[in-house]
Amino acid sequence: MLRCAACKAKLWRYDKIGPGEVLRCHKERITKMYGSKSDGHKIQCLCGKDVGIDKGAYYKMIAKAFTYSGTKKTG
């Protein structure tokens, strides 16, 4: 689950695979969208804070703009 760091609103549910931080969110792994909007190439929370950049097949995330919680797949 990704949440906005500023207002704590849910952004989307994401299937994380492997170790490391969430720096890219591949669009095919997003299982449920809650609240985000696209402003050109920027992805924003509904509060207006930028959380990522649309790069086509994935979103390049801004590291301090969101929090991630939940479990991840290890394979």
Buried (B, 14 or more C-beta within 10 A) or exposed (E): EBBBBBEEBBBBBBBBEEEEEBEEBEEEBBEEEBBBEEEEEBBBBBEEBEBBBBEEEBBEBBEEBBEBEEEEEEE
